[in-house]
């Protein structure tokens, strides 16, 4: 096994400490705050740990006993080296809480994870960011709202943070990428296991313009207990959290709760009183735990502005789609003036027959320019440049 360079010793130490039973993020961070990330800690006696807040004599003796056990220690070191080697193989980095590249916002929360596994560009953590989360079973309304607001937040210079789950999360990531923005995906499994995007339609682009991050070891499969931890990271990496659609219970509501505990802003899209997908968001608003959001401006007015802002979302015009024929361009122009149009009204505005419209609208759907909703209603996608 190769000898680690000095700069990786802190990674090795923390990877060993995380394997000690009874040592969670709070206690590990307490140890590092007192002594620094020094490998000599592996040889410290129980007294070095017993005088630290939250540890005490019984746990300190257990720590010292395990670290002094030659077999346990070697197995822990082997596992730590294996994690570092796996990270190198997939192009990931191991960010410790002592690393200056560690996300500043995350460092502020209670019990920040001592170690993060990161694929992509860690500089993405230094940009102003907003979390966008919601149900896995998004409605057309939720999809449209997520697209519209994510696009305008990106245009205002914000990175979008989400969980790479099906539904609203995936829409948030995709819209950000289509808007040439930066996005961070937080996983509840190892950063090498992208189970929601196995064909690689989105995650390789996330690596180009942002990052994929997890506190779970590389190779860790998704497990129910990992997702509440993942949710606290989503909110912890962000100045505020927007819940687009959610029922009363679910991961999005846990993320909102985490944001409130972290003293971060919470926002919610109001919805129909008849929609289960709006029960959670309406409840957050009703309890004054979230600010209702109709446009990105409602969020931007509460969050410190990005510096520099890429543009004013109220003044930026959407780029006109390229590669359209004359009839398709006429349809897009008509739809650009309305949020939603029935095919009969499109025919009236464009002077095109219904038969022609059915063909052209289908082609525009394939080009990801137009979205059809029930009842032969059509709208433009919020982002038309992707």
C-alpha positions as CSV (number, residue, x, y, z in Angstrom):
1,X,0.0,0.0,0.0
2,X,1.5,3.4,-1.0
3,X,2.5,5.9,1.6
4,X,0.1,8.9,1.8
5,X,1.5,12.4,1.3
6,X,1.3,14.6,4.4
7,X,-1.7,16.6,3.0
8,X,-3.8,13.5,3.0
9,X,-3.1,12.5,6.6
10,X,-6.1,14.4,7.9
11,X,-8.4,12.5,5.5
12,X,-6.9,9.2,6.7
13,X,-7.4,10.2,10.4
14,X,-11.0,11.2,9.9
15,X,-11.8,8.1,7.9
16,X,-10.6,6.1,10.8
17,X,-12.4,8.1,13.5
18,X,-15.7,7.8,11.6
19,X,-15.4,4.0,12.1
20,X,-15.3,4.2,15.9
21,X,-18.6,3.3,17.5
22,X,-20.1,6.1,19.6
23,X,-18.3,8.9,17.7
24,X,-20.7,10.9,15.6
25,X,-20.1,14.2,13.8
26,X,-20.4,16.3,17.0
27,X,-17.8,14.3,18.9
28,X,-15.4,13.9,16.0
29,X,-15.6,17.7,15.4
30,X,-14.9,18.3,19.1
31,X,-11.7,16.2,18.9
32,X,-10.5,18.0,15.7
33,X,-11.3,21.4,17.2
34,X,-9.1,20.6,20.2
35,X,-6.2,18.7,18.7
36,X,-6.4,19.3,15.0
37,X,-6.3,16.5,12.4
38,X,-3.1,14.9,13.6
39,X,-2.5,11.2,13.0
40,X,-0.8,11.1,16.4
41,X,-4.3,11.0,17.9
42,X,-4.4,7.3,16.9
43,X,-1.8,6.7,19.6
44,X,-3.3,9.0,22.3
45,X,-4.4,7.5,25.6
46,X,-7.9,7.7,27.1
47,X,-7.1,10.9,29.1
48,X,-6.7,12.8,25.8
49,X,-10.4,12.1,25.0
50,X,-12.0,11.9,28.4
51,X,-11.7,15.6,29.1
52,X,-13.5,16.6,25.9
53,X,-17.1,17.8,26.1
54,X,-19.6,15.0,25.3
55,X,-17.2,12.1,25.5
56,X,-16.4,11.2,29.1
57,X,-14.3,8.4,30.6
58,X,-16.2,5.3,29.5
59,X,-16.3,6.3,25.8
60,X,-12.7,7.6,26.0
61,X,-11.5,4.2,27.3
62,X,-13.4,2.4,24.6
63,X,-11.8,4.6,21.9
64,X,-8.4,4.0,23.3
65,X,-9.0,0.3,23.6
66,X,-10.0,0.0,19.9
67,X,-7.2,2.1,18.6
68,X,-4.8,0.2,20.7
69,X,-6.1,-3.1,19.3
70,X,-3.7,-4.1,16.5
71,X,-6.2,-6.0,14.5
72,X,-9.1,-3.5,14.7
73,X,-6.7,-0.6,14.0
74,X,-5.2,-2.3,10.9
75,X,-8.7,-3.1,9.5
76,X,-9.8,0.5,10.1
77,X,-6.7,1.9,8.3
78,X,-7.2,-0.6,5.4
79,X,-10.8,0.6,5.0
80,X,-9.6,4.2,5.1
81,X,-7.0,3.6,2.5
82,X,-9.5,1.8,0.4
83,X,-11.9,4.8,0.5
84,X,-9.1,7.1,-0.6
85,X,-8.1,4.7,-3.5
86,X,-11.8,4.4,-4.6
87,X,-12.0,8.2,-4.6
88,X,-9.0,8.5,-6.8
89,X,-10.4,5.9,-9.2
90,X,-13.6,7.8,-9.8
91,X,-12.1,11.2,-9.7
92,X,-13.6,12.2,-6.4
93,X,-12.0,14.2,-3.6
94,X,-12.4,13.7,0.2
95,X,-13.1,17.1,1.8
96,X,-12.5,17.2,5.6
97,X,-14.0,19.8,7.9
98,X,-10.5,21.3,8.2
99,X,-10.1,21.8,4.4
100,X,-10.5,25.4,3.3
101,X,-12.6,24.2,0.4
102,X,-15.2,22.8,2.8
103,X,-18.6,24.5,2.2
104,X,-18.7,27.6,4.5
105,X,-22.5,27.4,4.9
106,X,-22.4,23.8,5.8
107,X,-19.7,24.4,8.4
108,X,-22.2,26.7,10.2
109,X,-24.8,24.0,10.9
110,X,-25.1,21.8,14.0
111,X,-22.8,18.7,13.7
112,X,-21.5,19.3,10.1
113,X,-20.2,16.0,8.6
114,X,-16.5,15.7,9.3
115,X,-16.0,14.2,5.8
116,X,-17.6,14.9,2.4
117,X,-17.0,12.9,-0.7
118,X,-17.2,15.2,-3.7
119,X,-17.2,14.6,-7.5
120,X,-17.0,17.6,-9.8
121,X,-15.9,21.1,-8.9
122,X,-15.7,21.9,-5.1
123,X,-15.7,25.6,-6.2
124,X,-19.4,25.2,-6.7
125,X,-19.8,25.4,-2.9
126,X,-18.5,29.0,-2.8
127,X,-21.3,30.3,-4.9
128,X,-24.6,31.6,-3.5
129,X,-27.1,28.7,-3.5
130,X,-30.8,27.9,-3.1
131,X,-32.2,24.4,-2.4
132,X,-35.2,23.4,-4.5
133,X,-37.0,20.2,-3.4
134,X,-40.3,18.5,-3.9
135,X,-42.3,15.4,-4.5
136,X,-41.2,12.5,-6.7
137,X,-44.6,12.6,-8.4
138,X,-44.7,16.1,-9.7
139,X,-47.8,17.5,-11.4
140,X,-47.6,19.7,-14.5
141,X,-48.2,22.7,-12.2
142,X,-45.2,21.7,-10.1
143,X,-43.0,21.0,-13.0
144,X,-43.8,24.4,-14.6
145,X,-43.2,26.2,-11.3
146,X,-39.9,24.5,-10.7
147,X,-38.7,25.3,-14.2
148,X,-39.7,28.9,-14.1
149,X,-38.2,29.7,-10.7
150,X,-35.0,27.7,-11.1
151,X,-34.4,29.4,-14.4
152,X,-34.7,32.9,-12.9
153,X,-32.6,32.0,-9.8
154,X,-29.9,30.8,-12.1
155,X,-30.1,34.0,-14.2
156,X,-29.7,35.9,-10.9
157,X,-26.4,34.0,-10.2
158,X,-27.5,31.3,-7.8
159,X,-26.5,27.7,-7.7
160,X,-29.4,25.2,-7.3
161,X,-29.0,22.4,-4.7
162,X,-31.2,19.4,-4.7
163,X,-31.2,15.6,-4.1
164,X,-31.2,14.1,-7.6
165,X,-34.4,12.2,-6.8
166,X,-37.2,11.6,-9.3
167,X,-39.7,14.4,-9.8
168,X,-39.0,18.0,-8.7
169,X,-35.4,17.3,-7.8
170,X,-34.5,16.1,-11.2
171,X,-36.5,19.0,-12.8
172,X,-34.5,21.4,-10.7
173,X,-31.1,20.0,-11.8
174,X,-32.2,19.7,-15.5
175,X,-33.5,23.2,-15.7
176,X,-30.4,24.6,-14.1
177,X,-28.2,22.8,-16.6
178,X,-30.4,23.9,-19.5
179,X,-30.0,27.5,-18.2
180,X,-26.2,27.1,-18.2
181,X,-26.2,27.3,-14.4
182,X,-24.4,25.4,-11.6
183,X,-26.1,22.7,-9.6
184,X,-25.1,20.5,-6.6
185,X,-26.7,17.1,-6.2
186,X,-26.6,15.7,-2.6
187,X,-27.0,11.9,-2.4
188,X,-28.1,9.5,0.3
189,X,-25.6,6.9,-0.9
190,X,-22.0,6.8,-2.2
191,X,-21.2,9.3,-4.9
192,X,-20.4,6.4,-7.2
193,X,-24.0,5.1,-7.1
194,X,-26.3,7.3,-9.3
195,X,-29.3,5.0,-9.1
196,X,-31.8,7.6,-10.3
197,X,-29.9,8.4,-13.5
198,X,-28.2,5.2,-14.5
199,X,-28.1,6.1,-18.2
200,X,-26.2,9.3,-17.4
201,X,-28.5,11.8,-18.9
202,X,-27.9,14.4,-16.2
203,X,-25.2,13.5,-13.7
204,X,-22.2,13.9,-16.1
205,X,-23.4,17.4,-16.9
206,X,-23.7,18.1,-13.2
207,X,-20.0,17.2,-12.8
208,X,-19.1,19.7,-15.5
209,X,-21.0,22.6,-14.0
210,X,-21.3,21.8,-10.3
211,X,-20.8,18.8,-8.0
212,X,-22.2,15.6,-6.6
213,X,-21.7,15.2,-2.9
214,X,-22.4,12.8,-0.1
215,X,-21.2,12.0,3.4
216,X,-21.8,8.3,2.8
217,X,-18.7,6.2,2.0
218,X,-18.0,5.3,-1.6
219,X,-19.8,2.1,-2.5
220,X,-22.6,2.7,0.1
221,X,-26.0,1.6,-1.3
222,X,-29.1,3.8,-0.7
223,X,-30.7,3.1,2.7
224,X,-33.7,4.7,4.3
225,X,-31.7,6.0,7.3
226,X,-29.3,7.9,5.0
227,X,-31.9,10.2,3.6
228,X,-32.7,12.4,6.6
229,X,-29.0,13.0,6.9
230,X,-28.9,13.8,3.2
231,X,-31.8,16.3,3.6
232,X,-30.0,18.2,6.3
233,X,-27.0,18.6,3.9
234,X,-29.3,19.9,1.2
235,X,-30.6,22.7,3.4
236,X,-27.2,23.2,5.1
237,X,-25.5,23.9,1.8
238,X,-28.1,26.6,0.9
239,X,-29.1,30.1,2.1
240,X,-32.8,29.1,1.7
241,X,-34.9,26.1,0.7
242,X,-37.8,26.2,-1.7
243,X,-40.4,23.4,-1.4
244,X,-42.3,23.2,-4.8
245,X,-44.8,20.4,-4.1
246,X,-45.1,18.0,-1.1
247,X,-47.7,16.2,0.9
248,X,-47.8,16.7,4.7
249,X,-45.1,14.0,5.1
250,X,-42.0,13.3,3.0
251,X,-38.4,14.1,2.5
252,X,-39.1,17.6,1.3
253,X,-40.9,18.5,4.5
254,X,-37.9,17.0,6.5
255,X,-35.6,19.3,4.4
256,X,-37.8,22.3,5.3
257,X,-37.7,21.3,9.0
258,X,-33.9,21.0,8.8
259,X,-33.7,24.5,7.2
260,X,-35.8,26.0,10.0
261,X,-33.5,24.3,12.6
262,X,-30.5,25.7,10.8
263,X,-32.0,29.2,10.9
264,X,-32.2,29.3,7.1
265,X,-35.0,30.8,5.0
266,X,-37.9,28.5,3.9
267,X,-40.1,29.2,0.9
268,X,-43.1,27.3,-0.6
269,X,-45.2,27.3,-3.7
270,X,-48.8,27.6,-2.8
271,X,-51.2,25.2,-4.5
272,X,-54.7,23.9,-4.9
273,X,-56.5,23.0,-1.7
274,X,-57.7,19.9,-3.5
275,X,-54.2,18.6,-4.4
276,X,-52.4,16.2,-2.1
277,X,-49.1,17.6,-3.5
278,X,-49.9,21.0,-2.1
279,X,-51.0,19.9,1.4
280,X,-47.4,20.2,2.7
281,X,-46.5,23.5,1.1
282,X,-49.8,25.1,2.0
283,X,-49.3,23.9,5.6
284,X,-45.9,25.5,5.8
285,X,-47.4,28.8,4.6
286,X,-50.3,28.4,7.0
287,X,-48.0,28.0,10.0
288,X,-45.9,30.9,8.9
289,X,-42.9,28.6,8.5
290,X,-42.5,29.4,4.9
291,X,-42.9,32.5,2.7
292,X,-45.3,31.9,-0.2
293,X,-43.5,32.2,-3.6
294,X,-45.0,33.2,-6.9
295,X,-41.8,34.3,-8.7
296,X,-38.1,34.1,-8.1
297,X,-38.2,37.7,-6.9
298,X,-40.0,36.6,-3.8
299,X,-37.0,34.5,-2.9
300,X,-34.4,37.0,-4.0
301,X,-35.9,39.7,-1.9
302,X,-35.1,37.6,1.2
303,X,-31.7,36.3,0.3
304,X,-28.5,38.2,0.0
305,X,-27.9,38.9,-3.7
306,X,-25.5,36.8,-5.6
307,X,-22.3,38.6,-6.5
308,X,-21.9,39.2,-9.3
309,X,-25.5,38.6,-10.5
310,X,-25.6,37.2,-14.0
311,X,-28.5,39.3,-15.0
312,X,-31.9,40.6,-13.7
313,X,-34.4,37.8,-14.2
314,X,-37.1,40.4,-14.8
315,X,-35.2,41.9,-17.7
316,X,-33.7,38.8,-19.4
317,X,-35.6,37.5,-22.4
318,X,-35.6,33.8,-23.1
319,X,-33.5,32.9,-26.2
320,X,-35.7,32.1,-29.2
321,X,-35.3,28.4,-30.1
322,X,-33.1,27.6,-33.1
323,X,-33.8,25.2,-35.9
324,X,-37.5,25.9,-36.2
325,X,-39.4,26.1,-39.5
326,X,-41.8,29.0,-40.2
327,X,-44.9,27.3,-38.9
328,X,-43.1,26.2,-35.7
329,X,-41.8,29.7,-35.1
330,X,-45.4,31.0,-35.5
331,X,-46.7,28.6,-32.9
332,X,-43.9,29.5,-30.4
333,X,-44.6,33.2,-30.9
334,X,-48.2,32.6,-30.1
335,X,-47.5,30.5,-27.0
336,X,-44.9,33.1,-25.8
337,X,-47.7,35.5,-25.1
338,X,-49.8,33.2,-22.9
339,X,-49.0,30.8,-20.0
340,X,-51.3,28.1,-21.4
341,X,-53.3,27.8,-24.6
342,X,-55.9,25.4,-25.9
343,X,-55.3,24.1,-29.4
344,X,-58.3,25.9,-30.7
345,X,-56.9,29.2,-29.6
346,X,-53.5,28.4,-31.0
347,X,-55.3,27.7,-34.3
348,X,-57.0,31.0,-34.1
349,X,-53.9,33.0,-33.3
350,X,-51.7,31.3,-35.9
351,X,-54.2,30.7,-38.7
352,X,-53.0,27.1,-38.9
353,X,-55.4,24.2,-39.2
354,X,-55.9,21.7,-36.4
355,X,-54.4,18.9,-38.5
356,X,-51.3,21.0,-39.1
357,X,-51.0,22.0,-35.5
358,X,-51.2,18.4,-34.2
359,X,-48.2,17.6,-36.4
360,X,-46.2,20.7,-35.5
361,X,-47.0,20.6,-31.8
362,X,-45.8,17.0,-31.7
363,X,-42.6,18.0,-33.4
364,X,-42.1,20.8,-30.9
365,X,-42.6,18.4,-28.0
366,X,-39.9,16.2,-29.4
367,X,-37.6,19.2,-29.6
368,X,-38.4,20.0,-25.9
369,X,-39.8,23.4,-26.8
370,X,-43.5,22.7,-26.0
371,X,-45.2,20.8,-23.2
372,X,-48.7,19.3,-23.6
373,X,-51.1,19.2,-20.7
374,X,-54.4,17.4,-20.3
375,X,-57.3,18.8,-22.3
376,X,-55.2,19.7,-25.4
377,X,-53.6,22.6,-23.6
378,X,-50.1,23.6,-24.6
379,X,-47.4,25.8,-23.1
380,X,-43.8,26.6,-23.7
381,X,-41.1,25.0,-21.5
382,X,-39.8,27.6,-19.1
383,X,-36.4,27.1,-20.5
384,X,-36.1,26.9,-24.2
385,X,-32.3,27.0,-24.7
386,X,-31.6,23.3,-23.8
